[in-house]
Structure formats: structure tokens, C-alpha cells
Amino acid sequence: MKSSPERRCFFLLLGLAVVALAVACATEGPPSNLPPSASDLILLKSAALCDDKPTFLQRHSLVSIRRQPWGSGQELSISAEHSASKAEESYFFDEDGILVGALFTYPVGLDLAPYPVLRRTLSQLKPSLEFYLNVAKLVTRADMESSSLYETGDEKTTTQYLILGDSDHQTLLQASFSIDPYVRLFSPYRKEFLDRLRSPPGTKQGQRFDSQGAEDKEPFTSLQQFARGQTAQLAYCGPQNYDIAADAYQKAIASGFSNKVWLAEAHHRLGIAWEKKGDLEKAKIEMLQSLAIRPNTPDVLNNLGTVYAKLGDRENALASFEKAVTLRPNYAIARYNLAEAYESVNPKRAISEYETYLALVQGIPEEVDRADMARKKLKALRR
């Protein structure tokens, strides 16, 4: 079952970035119920997401592996005739040598009739995308066959199934597995996702794609580096690594985003990395740049306020926290930060903000420790 701590919440929202972006939402509410993920189709038998490349190569030492670039990383592929799954298997490693995604392609389709567990799982999922698809190798299929993409997963990963046909006769064309920061690179909104179903070289037939949404035209390199930064900053594969995060966000910004939401968030996340590395001036510059691109973003204002507070600039810290809670009145963490900033200059206001914070986080397990601290502070202020 897929749960929703900070990681999952962030990436579900980021997938809708053209409409809105709300990064620090996970600590603001309890986990939501997410769909089932049981499957009797056994993939990823000899590898696991977050494996390092040497480990993967050692496990597959007896198999012929094809290597090719994948942006700044590398793709390692195993042909269907040599793979345990009988699919064309592709494994994607980032530039740090970490396995961040895997794709299993069945060019002639895999009939799901023998897999009742997966079919039951799919029956409980609502398609995240529906479109028409023509695959030349499926010679028995009609032109422009109806297709659906289903998504599920767990706390840190997302699984996607590309299914041809209706519930009475389902055929699997592709299954992908990725850690959440990289899920967008395995989406059919990306042209690369379906390219592997094109017809063989020299034929005229091929895949056609007509979806309900627009094609994702953000630069691959920028999205890849942004995902690399998130993986390091949010500890998807091992401990947090702010050196890698800062490097990745800088590369993402340098590659360029066509959408200002992505660009603004890259500056924001780079600012957080600089803050964690102890370079507060660089953190301030990046967060101010984020706000210059996309003003009035509560999450950025709250984090900028924290940087100002660490720099000893109480006036700007208060102004940032005030604006954050004005824009988002139920922003619990910003309320807490505002209360803390007011303690020495306006105790009555600090008391009010702590009380508001406690009301907002009641029943939220992730906020238990901070709530206990708020109660202690309130007790001291009321003396």
C-alpha cells in the first residue's frame, strides 16, 4: 500500500505543477488511503530500486547487457530472450550509479488472463491516463486501440502499468518501477516512455498517441537533475546528501525549465540545500530568486523566514512568516515559526500563534514532538 509522508505528497502535487505546487504539505495532515499494489506478475526479481551499479552488474554477470547513455546517467538493457521476465528489460541509473527506475516492455503484449491478482488490483485502480495507441507488432489488434495507464506503489516508489484493451481482455505492454522523484520521466506525457513500442526500423507503421493531457515538454536533463536533487535531499536511497542535492539543482537550473513553477521550485530547493550545508547567504539568494520568479509562495516564504532567523534578521523573518500565514492561514509549521520569532518581542502574539498551531496539528502523528515543544513554550510564556 502506498502511504503519504512528505515524499509521496510532494510528488503527487508536483505532477500537477502547471496548475499548482505545494511542497511542504505532508506534515500538515494525516496520511490518506492509497490504492492496492498486489501483483502475481513477478518483475524486478534480480534487482531492487536504489541498488548501486556494481551490485546490479554482479547479479547479472552471466547475462549479456547492452549499455547506452540515459541523460547524465546510464541505461542497462537485457533482451527478452535472455531475461527472466521474458520482457525487454531496461534499468536506469543516475550519474551517481544508483538504480532509480526500471522498465519492462512487451512489444507483442502479455496476456494478463493467467494473473488474477494483478487483474484484481487493476480493477480497484482508476486509470490515471487513457489514450489511443497503435503498436505495429500487435498485428491482431485494431488500429488506435484503447489504452490505459494505472499507477500504484508504496511509500517511496511508483509502479505504472500500460494496459491495452478492456477489463475482459487486458494485455500488458509496459510496466515501470521508479522511486517517486523520477516517476515523471517514466510517464506517457514524456515521448520517450512509448518510443520502445515503435515498430522496427524500416517499417512505416508505429505508435500513435492521443491523450487527454498535453505532452510534457520540460527538458529531460532538467527534470532528471531535479529528480536527482530530490532523491538526495529527501533521503530516498540512503542518508540525506546535500552536496549532491546542491550540485543537482544547480545543473537543473542551468539546463533550463520552460515552466516558471519548475524553475522557481528548483531555486527554492537549492536554497534549502545551501541552508542545510550552512551557507545561509547563498540560501537567502536562491529563495529570493524563487520568489522573484513566482511571488507569494507560502512554502518559500516560510523557509526564507527560517534563513532570516538564523542570520539574526528578526524583522525580515517576522515579515516572511507573517506573509506565509496570511497566504495560507492553516500553515501549521509557519504558525509555529512565527510564534517562536515573536517570543521575545511580543509574548501575547506568540501565545496566540502557538495556540493556533496546536489546534491545526491536533491528531497529526508527525507533529507530536513539535506540539510537545509548543506546549512547553506556552506554559513558560503564561507564567
C-alpha angles and dihedrals in degrees: 000000000000113000128192118234118143095296099055095040092052095052097044088055094042090057086066093047096134089064102034143337123210112168108173100049104113098082091049098074146012122279116276127227111264132192129278121264106188115141138173090198103101113214131152088038096149100032141045131205111263092031113140119242097249090054091050093048092049091054091049098040093125095051129083108245127195116211128202137157119273104191105289090343136055138257119215114196136193120196121237093248091059101036126097091224093051086232129113099262124206125182120196123209126187122227090271090061097252123140104239102163146008131200127200114195127191105190092185093038132248116248108229095202091104092052108072095163094057092043090054090049091051090049089059094049126082113224111255090205136014124194145142122267136186116196114185096209091060092077094169093057126094120245115273097015117196111256135184136198117215124194131199136134142133139280097304106014141060127212121200128193122195106205130190121205135013131300092275094059116018124180122191115222101168140003121190133188123194142156107257099256090061099043093103091061089060095048125113086234081076112072090218092066095070099031090094090066094058118119119268118278114282097032125106099213119088150138121313121193127202113165137170091247138056123264115266103244099174111128112270093223093053093049091045093053092044089054090048089053093050092048091055098039097047096040100241094154108028130321124345113279113193093178090063091040093054092046092049097048091048090053091047091053092046091052090054136229124233091209118067092214091064093043093049092049092049089056090046093051091045087054090054090051091051090048092053089048089054098249098126097170092056089045091054093048093052095047092048088050089052091053091047089058096040113015127201098030107154096206093053092045091052093050091045088053089055090052091049090050091053089049089054093246098135095168095058092039091056092045092052095048091045092053092047094055092042090057093041111023093185093053097128100186092049089051089054092048091048091051091050091050091051096049097096099034105035113014094177091056090045090054091050093050094047090051091050091049092051091050091052097050099043108137096010109127094200090062099050096105095044091046090054089052090049091053091051091050091048091052091052093047093050094056 
